[in-house]
């Protein structure tokens, strides 16, 4: 039976901030645009972003985009592409004003201008005094942005396919991407959406790790589709971990707890950070604290029944201080850890938070790969934006306030570029039946019955393996062992089966499809990390403790085929200003 | 603004209803995943509610993530006392499971 087909100028997969901002540009230009989202759009993970958006508006303190650029290059540990960073920091200003005009209720100063708060890693005058650069809508910035963009899209008549799961990209006979095969979750029926341009905006992949702050929906779907299309993922070894997530749950416990005098202890009640960082102790840098926690657990000094976490103690601060200065922490701990921190410590473990790498793009959101004519050849008609993409503005580590900025700037610019692309390429592309069949096979494989390991059983094992072997503790020995286990898991997954063969809202099937995506993306992280023999930004290796600019100031490119790696140079030349040469990163 | 949500079967809880609701319990915020999905799965959770309460749970799923988070995390109290009761009940069921 033929698969029903719909046609649009542009297809956007993912309805977070990046996807919706791109869609808004397209719908406003009277380009027909479809947005596919596996959950209702306002339940996208952007809704969880509380911090804000960096833009050098200079409303509170002197500022300019060039200082913002300096901070971002430095924060990236010099792995960020300086042309893309300059572009983002310049574009931040009109992007924020555009959002303001669209109706985002930014917090205000008494003079009516947008309020801006100070965040870590921000400076005035190239490393001088603290800057105030982050625009926020109280503590619900992501929510405000997502809702504003969604409502504007409804007004602009963007076509939404809510609760549709993207299975795979498809191509025409010339090999050009012609859209995607998607699955209607409610009916279990496939739908082919053909488009002249396709934008992947599917967000991060935090669910790769057992302990993560990411919602369950963050399963790296766009990244995995890209890998299966033969396109590499870039810099996937750079994954940001927060040292203190609620053990077993992943929810963040802010660093403010330790800033207010809270401290970490092991099962013996020892303040172990005194051994790892005698001066800074519990206020040492994130990677040091995270690795110390994991070391305590690995060496048998973890607390709890399974000895798999440490304890964050703050009862000595007293109820008044906890309630006044750390609002929300007490409630979070009580609900999710069953521990009231006024009386008992919070069980914590490092939690996976943000993916710096992703689908390689240029600053217009166009997917680029090494090809015959250079290291960055454009793939016609394919775009990516947001956390799943890597325009290389975060390099080896992301600054607070730059993630919402990334999704908004590059979502907006990708949308604008797609408008031009569609005008220049107005003809419909017909999907090659062989490509469609290949995409359908992803779905039909789950119709096989008989013996085989239940798919859901492999999920916990996989995520634990990623946490143990590709998380914060990265030595050659640990990672090589992990790679072996992951390869074995990947093989076992090929024989996985589903007990539930129903069609309507078969969430077990969706979760199996997501697990396949997680395994593909997890391998990208593990292989890239194993092979980068230096410490830079979020990638921290005790066996190679220094940054090595001579050999490793380059981007990793992981290909799924044969777990192959390639590398390409960092773009150190900005668009209009002088380069910032690598320096030791001191704060 | 609330999202579209399905209507529960008045005669009893069907597997299809649970599957449908499971997807509605997938949210943009991890804390909501950790509350709504276990509530759906526990014997004393959704399946133990009477039809009126089940309809209220379905209506709750139509609320915005930010509001749900504020209510569960005690940052705000819902205006409707029935909603407040339900959020407290969900917290109690999930807490009982943990202990």
HADDOCK unambig.tbl for C-alpha pairs under 7 A between the chains (distance, minus, plus):
assign (segid A and resid 43 and name CA) (segid B and resid 27 and name CA) 5.19 0.50 0.50
assign (segid A and resid 43 and name CA) (segid B and resid 28 and name CA) 4.48 0.50 0.50
assign (segid A and resid 43 and name CA) (segid B and resid 65 and name CA) 6.66 0.50 0.50
assign (segid A and resid 44 and name CA) (segid B and resid 28 and name CA) 4.68 0.50 0.50
assign (segid A and resid 45 and name CA) (segid B and resid 28 and name CA) 4.11 0.50 0.50
assign (segid A and resid 45 and name CA) (segid B and resid 29 and name CA) 6.32 0.50 0.50
assign (segid A and resid 47 and name CA) (segid B and resid 28 and name CA) 5.99 0.50 0.50
assign (segid A and resid 48 and name CA) (segid B and resid 28 and name CA) 6.31 0.50 0.50
assign (segid A and resid 48 and name CA) (segid B and resid 29 and name CA) 5.41 0.50 0.50
assign (segid A and resid 143 and name CA) (segid B and resid 66 and name CA) 6.76 0.50 0.50
assign (segid A and resid 213 and name CA) (segid B and resid 30 and name CA) 6.56 0.50 0.50
assign (segid A and resid 214 and name CA) (segid B and resid 30 and name CA) 6.03 0.50 0.50
assign (segid A and resid 215 and name CA) (segid B and resid 27 and name CA) 6.92 0.50 0.50
assign (segid A and resid 215 and name CA) (segid B and resid 28 and name CA) 5.83 0.50 0.50
assign (segid A and resid 215 and name CA) (segid B and resid 29 and name CA) 5.34 0.50 0.50
assign (segid A and resid 215 and name CA) (segid B and resid 30 and name CA) 4.13 0.50 0.50
assign (segid A and resid 215 and name CA) (segid B and resid 33 and name CA) 6.90 0.50 0.50
assign (segid A and resid 216 and name CA) (segid B and resid 26 and name CA) 6.81 0.50 0.50
assign (segid A and resid 216 and name CA) (segid B and resid 30 and name CA) 6.72 0.50 0.50
assign (segid A and resid 216 and name CA) (segid B and resid 33 and name CA) 6.88 0.50 0.50
assign (segid A and resid 217 and name CA) (segid B and resid 26 and name CA) 6.97 0.50 0.50
assign (segid A and resid 331 and name CA) (segid B and resid 73 and name CA) 6.04 0.50 0.50
assign (segid A and resid 332 and name CA) (segid B and resid 73 and name CA) 6.88 0.50 0.50
assign (segid A and resid 335 and name CA) (segid B and resid 95 and name CA) 6.88 0.50 0.50
assign (segid A and resid 505 and name CA) (segid B and resid 19 and name CA) 5.75 0.50 0.50
assign (segid A and resid 505 and name CA) (segid B and resid 20 and name CA) 5.51 0.50 0.50
assign (segid A and resid 506 and name CA) (segid B and resid 19 and name CA) 6.67 0.50 0.50
assign (segid A and resid 507 and name CA) (segid B and resid 19 and name CA) 6.42 0.50 0.50
assign (segid A and resid 507 and name CA) (segid B and resid 23 and name CA) 6.99 0.50 0.50
